[in-house]
Amino acid sequence: MSAPIPANSEMEKCETKLEKIVNVLQYSKHPLQNRWALWFFKNDKSKTWQANLRLISKFDTVEDFWALYNHIQLSSNLMSGCDYSLFKDGIEPMWEDKLNRRGGRWLITLSKQQRRADLDLFWLETLLCLVGEAFDDHSDDVCGAVINVRAKGDKIAIWTRDYENKDAITHIGRVYKDRLGVPQKVIIGYQSHADTATKSGSSTKNKFVA
């Protein structure tokens, strides 16, 4: 008569099976090239700027991106003064971050009338450009993207890490404009963060245009 199997041995078998199931589920997802972090900013004047910035979630698979996107509010439904930011993990959505300091942004400015028609579509396409590495070899130059919901007009921007890298910046601008379906006659501009920080938005000079 064989000896009874110890309970802890049965437990180990169950744990091994569970680990295999978890691994299969994880491997069945489609990994992204980078891990991304989604941030939310709410303009509460009683708090500091950094206190108003909150990390929502991080993801590194296609499935987790869509699960997160489908769970959060659409940008067009946010209160004025709120932002969403999607940045590569390890980069914070602020000019002061060491990987943003020497960078800049391709900026899209939308009229009030465009909020219902274009804002959500433009922002989703921007996110897909980032997580899908749409800028080929120059995707490494992308740090993230920000959407600002404002009463005077909303803004969407793709941030890059080096405002002097003309090849990367111009390629990203051309691809981005094409992906958004912006007409050729409409000009979008690229501004360095340093210039934006020292001037008001309307007087900031474009370093590049697309």
DRENDO-1510 file (C-alpha; in Angstrom, 1 decimal, always signed):
<recs>
REC; n; res; u; v; w
REC; 1; MET; +0.0; +0.0; +0.0 .
REC; 2; SER; +1.5; +3.3; -1.1 .
REC; 3; ALA; +1.9; +6.1; +1.4 .
REC; 4; PRO; -0.5; +9.0; +1.2 .
REC; 5; ILE; +0.8; +12.1; -0.7 .
REC; 6; PRO; +1.6; +14.9; +1.8 .
REC; 7; ALA; -0.8; +17.8; +1.6 .
REC; 8; ASN; +2.0; +20.3; +0.9 .
REC; 9; SER; +2.9; +18.3; -2.2 .
REC; 10; GLU; -0.6; +18.7; -3.6 .
REC; 11; MET; -0.4; +22.4; -2.8 .
REC; 12; GLU; +2.8; +22.7; -4.8 .
REC; 13; LYS; +1.2; +21.0; -7.8 .
REC; 14; CYS; -1.7; +23.4; -7.7 .
REC; 15; GLU; +0.6; +26.4; -7.4 .
REC; 16; THR; +2.6; +25.1; -10.4 .
REC; 17; LYS; -0.6; +24.7; -12.5 .
REC; 18; LEU; -1.7; +28.2; -11.5 .
REC; 19; GLU; +1.7; +29.6; -12.5 .
REC; 20; LYS; +1.4; +27.9; -15.9 .
REC; 21; ILE; -2.1; +29.3; -16.5 .
REC; 22; VAL; -0.9; +32.9; -15.5 .
REC; 23; ASN; +2.1; +32.5; -17.9 .
REC; 24; VAL; -0.1; +31.4; -20.8 .
REC; 25; LEU; -2.5; +34.3; -20.2 .
REC; 26; GLN; +0.4; +36.7; -20.1 .
REC; 27; TYR; +2.1; +35.3; -23.2 .
REC; 28; SER; -1.2; +35.4; -25.1 .
REC; 29; LYS; -1.1; +39.2; -24.9 .
REC; 30; HIS; +0.7; +41.3; -27.4 .
REC; 31; PRO; +3.7; +43.2; -25.9 .
REC; 32; LEU; +4.4; +46.8; -26.8 .
REC; 33; GLN; +7.9; +47.9; -27.5 .
REC; 34; ASN; +7.8; +50.2; -24.5 .
REC; 35; ARG; +6.1; +50.4; -21.1 .
REC; 36; TRP; +3.9; +53.5; -20.8 .
REC; 37; ALA; +2.4; +55.5; -18.0 .
REC; 38; LEU; -0.9; +57.5; -18.1 .
REC; 39; TRP; -1.1; +60.6; -15.9 .
REC; 40; PHE; -4.0; +62.8; -15.0 .
REC; 41; PHE; -3.8; +66.5; -14.0 .
REC; 42; LYS; -6.7; +68.4; -12.4 .
REC; 43; ASN; -6.2; +72.1; -11.8 .
REC; 44; ASP; -6.9; +72.6; -8.1 .
REC; 45; LYS; -5.6; +76.1; -7.3 .
REC; 46; SER; -5.3; +75.2; -3.6 .
REC; 47; LYS; -2.6; +72.7; -4.4 .
REC; 48; THR; +0.9; +72.8; -6.0 .
REC; 49; TRP; +1.2; +71.9; -9.7 .
REC; 50; GLN; +2.9; +68.6; -8.8 .
REC; 51; ALA; +0.3; +67.8; -6.2 .
REC; 52; ASN; -2.4; +68.0; -8.9 .
REC; 53; LEU; -0.6; +65.5; -11.1 .
REC; 54; ARG; -1.6; +61.9; -10.5 .
REC; 55; LEU; -0.3; +58.6; -12.0 .
REC; 56; ILE; -3.3; +56.6; -13.2 .
REC; 57; SER; -1.8; +53.3; -14.5 .
REC; 58; LYS; +1.1; +51.7; -16.4 .
REC; 59; PHE; +0.8; +49.2; -19.2 .
REC; 60; ASP; +3.0; +47.3; -21.7 .
REC; 61; THR; +0.6; +45.2; -23.8 .
REC; 62; VAL; -1.9; +46.1; -26.5 .
REC; 63; GLU; -4.7; +44.5; -24.5 .
REC; 64; ASP; -3.9; +46.5; -21.3 .
REC; 65; PHE; -3.8; +49.7; -23.3 .
REC; 66; TRP; -7.3; +49.2; -24.7 .
REC; 67; ALA; -8.6; +48.1; -21.3 .
REC; 68; LEU; -7.3; +51.3; -19.7 .
REC; 69; TYR; -8.5; +53.5; -22.6 .
REC; 70; ASN; -12.0; +52.1; -22.5 .
REC; 71; HIS; -12.1; +52.6; -18.7 .
REC; 72; ILE; -11.3; +56.3; -18.5 .
REC; 73; GLN; -13.3; +59.3; -19.4 .
REC; 74; LEU; -13.1; +60.7; -22.9 .
REC; 75; SER; -11.0; +63.9; -23.1 .
REC; 76; SER; -14.1; +65.8; -24.4 .
REC; 77; ASN; -15.9; +65.0; -21.2 .
REC; 78; LEU; -13.1; +66.4; -18.9 .
REC; 79; MET; -13.5; +69.6; -17.0 .
REC; 80; SER; -11.7; +72.6; -18.2 .
REC; 81; GLY; -8.2; +72.8; -16.7 .
REC; 82; CYS; -7.6; +69.0; -16.9 .
REC; 83; ASP; -4.9; +67.1; -18.7 .
REC; 84; TYR; -4.1; +63.6; -19.7 .
REC; 85; SER; -0.4; +62.7; -20.4 .
REC; 86; LEU; +1.0; +59.5; -21.8 .
REC; 87; PHE; +4.7; +59.1; -21.3 .
REC; 88; LYS; +7.3; +56.3; -21.5 .
REC; 89; ASP; +7.8; +54.7; -18.1 .
REC; 90; GLY; +10.5; +56.6; -16.2 .
REC; 91; ILE; +9.7; +60.0; -17.8 .
REC; 92; GLU; +7.5; +62.4; -15.9 .
REC; 93; PRO; +5.2; +64.7; -17.9 .
REC; 94; MET; +6.9; +68.0; -17.0 .
REC; 95; TRP; +9.6; +70.2; -18.6 .
REC; 96; GLU; +11.9; +69.7; -15.6 .
REC; 97; ASP; +12.4; +66.0; -16.2 .
REC; 98; LYS; +15.9; +65.3; -17.3 .
REC; 99; LEU; +14.7; +63.6; -20.5 .
REC; 100; ASN; +12.4; +66.5; -21.4 .
REC; 101; ARG; +14.7; +69.5; -20.5 .
REC; 102; ARG; +16.3; +69.8; -24.0 .
REC; 103; GLY; +13.2; +68.8; -25.8 .
REC; 104; GLY; +10.2; +70.3; -27.4 .
REC; 105; ARG; +6.7; +69.6; -28.8 .
REC; 106; TRP; +4.7; +69.3; -31.9 .
REC; 107; LEU; +1.6; +71.3; -31.0 .
REC; 108; ILE; -2.0; +71.0; -32.4 .
REC; 109; THR; -4.4; +73.7; -31.3 .
REC; 110; LEU; -8.1; +73.1; -31.6 .
REC; 111; SER; -11.0; +75.5; -31.7 .
REC; 112; LYS; -13.9; +75.3; -29.3 .
REC; 113; GLN; -16.0; +73.9; -32.1 .
REC; 114; GLN; -13.6; +71.0; -32.7 .
REC; 115; ARG; -14.0; +69.6; -29.2 .
REC; 116; ARG; -16.9; +67.4; -30.1 .
REC; 117; ALA; -15.9; +66.7; -33.7 .
REC; 118; ASP; -12.1; +66.1; -33.5 .
REC; 119; LEU; -10.7; +66.1; -29.9 .
REC; 120; ASP; -11.3; +62.5; -29.0 .
REC; 121; LEU; -10.3; +61.2; -32.4 .
REC; 122; PHE; -7.1; +63.2; -32.5 .
REC; 123; TRP; -6.1; +62.2; -29.0 .
REC; 124; LEU; -6.7; +58.5; -29.7 .
REC; 125; GLU; -4.7; +58.7; -32.9 .
REC; 126; THR; -1.9; +60.4; -31.0 .
REC; 127; LEU; -1.9; +57.5; -28.4 .
REC; 128; LEU; -1.9; +54.9; -31.2 .
REC; 129; CYS; +1.1; +56.7; -32.8 .
REC; 130; LEU; +3.0; +56.5; -29.5 .
REC; 131; VAL; +2.2; +52.9; -28.4 .
REC; 132; GLY; +2.5; +51.6; -32.0 .
REC; 133; GLU; +5.9; +53.3; -32.5 .
REC; 134; ALA; +4.6; +55.0; -35.6 .
REC; 135; PHE; +7.7; +57.1; -36.2 .
REC; 136; ASP; +10.0; +54.3; -37.3 .
REC; 137; ASP; +13.6; +54.7; -36.2 .
REC; 138; HIS; +12.8; +58.1; -34.7 .
REC; 139; SER; +10.2; +56.7; -32.2 .
REC; 140; ASP; +13.1; +56.6; -29.6 .
REC; 141; ASP; +13.1; +60.4; -29.7 .
REC; 142; VAL; +9.5; +60.5; -28.5 .
REC; 143; CYS; +9.0; +61.0; -24.8 .
REC; 144; GLY; +5.2; +61.2; -24.6 .
REC; 145; ALA; +2.1; +63.2; -25.4 .
REC; 146; VAL; -0.2; +65.7; -23.5 .
REC; 147; ILE; -3.7; +66.8; -24.0 .
REC; 148; ASN; -4.8; +70.1; -22.4 .
REC; 149; VAL; -8.6; +70.7; -22.1 .
REC; 150; ARG; -9.1; +74.4; -21.8 .
REC; 151; ALA; -12.1; +76.8; -22.2 .
REC; 152; LYS; -10.3; +79.0; -24.7 .
REC; 153; GLY; -9.3; +76.0; -26.9 .
REC; 154; ASP; -7.8; +72.5; -26.4 .
REC; 155; LYS; -4.3; +71.5; -27.2 .
REC; 156; ILE; -2.6; +68.2; -28.1 .
REC; 157; ALA; +1.2; +67.9; -28.2 .
REC; 158; ILE; +3.8; +65.2; -28.9 .
REC; 159; TRP; +6.9; +65.7; -26.8 .
REC; 160; THR; +10.4; +64.8; -28.1 .
REC; 161; ARG; +13.7; +64.7; -26.2 .
REC; 162; ASP; +16.0; +66.9; -28.3 .
REC; 163; TYR; +14.9; +70.1; -30.0 .
REC; 164; GLU; +18.1; +70.1; -32.1 .
REC; 165; ASN; +17.5; +66.7; -33.7 .
REC; 166; LYS; +16.1; +68.1; -36.9 .
REC; 167; ASP; +15.8; +64.8; -38.8 .
REC; 168; ALA; +13.8; +63.1; -36.0 .
REC; 169; ILE; +11.6; +66.2; -35.4 .
REC; 170; THR; +10.7; +66.8; -39.0 .
REC; 171; HIS; +10.0; +63.1; -39.6 .
REC; 172; ILE; +7.8; +62.9; -36.5 .
REC; 173; GLY; +5.9; +66.0; -37.6 .
REC; 174; ARG; +5.2; +64.8; -41.1 .
REC; 175; VAL; +4.0; +61.4; -40.0 .
REC; 176; TYR; +1.9; +62.9; -37.1 .
REC; 177; LYS; +0.2; +65.4; -39.4 .
REC; 178; ASP; -0.6; +62.6; -41.9 .
REC; 179; ARG; -2.0; +60.3; -39.3 .
REC; 180; LEU; -4.3; +63.0; -38.0 .
REC; 181; GLY; -5.5; +63.8; -41.5 .
REC; 182; VAL; -4.6; +67.4; -41.1 .
REC; 183; PRO; -4.9; +69.2; -44.5 .
REC; 184; GLN; -1.6; +70.2; -46.2 .
REC; 185; LYS; -2.5; +73.9; -46.1 .
REC; 186; VAL; -2.8; +73.8; -42.3 .
REC; 187; ILE; +0.6; +74.4; -40.6 .
REC; 188; ILE; +1.5; +72.8; -37.3 .
REC; 189; GLY; +4.5; +74.0; -35.4 .
REC; 190; TYR; +7.3; +72.6; -33.2 .
REC; 191; GLN; +8.5; +74.6; -30.2 .
REC; 192; SER; +11.2; +74.0; -27.7 .
REC; 193; HIS; +10.2; +73.7; -24.0 .
REC; 194; ALA; +12.8; +76.4; -23.2 .
REC; 195; ASP; +11.1; +78.9; -25.5 .
REC; 196; THR; +7.7; +78.0; -24.3 .
REC; 197; ALA; +8.7; +78.4; -20.6 .
REC; 198; THR; +10.0; +81.9; -21.2 .
REC; 199; LYS; +7.3; +83.3; -23.4 .
REC; 200; SER; +3.5; +83.3; -23.5 .
REC; 201; GLY; +2.1; +80.5; -25.7 .
REC; 202; SER; +1.0; +82.7; -28.6 .
REC; 203; SER; +4.4; +84.5; -28.9 .
REC; 204; THR; +6.5; +81.3; -28.9 .
REC; 205; LYS; +8.4; +81.0; -32.1 .
REC; 206; ASN; +8.2; +77.7; -34.1 .
REC; 207; LYS; +11.6; +76.0; -34.6 .
REC; 208; PHE; +10.1; +73.7; -37.3 .
REC; 209; VAL; +6.8; +73.5; -39.1 .
REC; 210; ALA; +5.0; +70.7; -41.0 .
</recs>
